[in-house]
Every structure is written in structure tokens, then in C-alpha cells.
Amino acid sequence: MSTSRTTFPFPVSEAAFEAEHEERQIALEYLADAWNAAEADGIDTAALAHASLFAAIATLVQDYGEEAVARLIGEIPDRISNGEYTLDRKVQ
């Protein structure tokens, strides 16, 4: 089952883009705090990663539908290969 929304919304102005970026940064800080607390409690990082991916994908599917999320996920291998998810990447 998919929802009627099939595309991901993008900010339409510079102010909207900045507000969305700031909100995502705050959200990332919350997730980092939760991740660190779980690690301190002895939860394996691979288990954390899998649970995080499941929760994220399930939320996106609920909000945007299966087809839109499948297209988004389909772009991830290229983005990984391009280094977008490498935290210690050296840019020359």
C-alpha cells in the first residue's frame, strides 16, 4: 500500500532550505545522543545501524509511499561510492 504523495518535498526558498538544514542538524544531534547512550549500555553498533535504517525507511514509506522511497533508496549505492556517507573522507 502506498500513500498519495509520491515525491519528496524540497525547500522552495533559501530561507526554507536553511530552516530545513538547521532542523536536520538538530535531529542528527538527538540521534547521536541516543546512539551514544545505547552504545554506553552495550548495544552493538551494527544492531544500532540496522534498527536505525529500519526505522528511517519505515517512516519514509509511511510518509511518502513505497515507490518514492524505493527510488530514493535506489540512488544510495552511487552516493555511497561517491563518498557522501564517508565521515573521514579526505577532500583534495
Beta strands, then each sheet from edge to edge (+ up, - down):
end
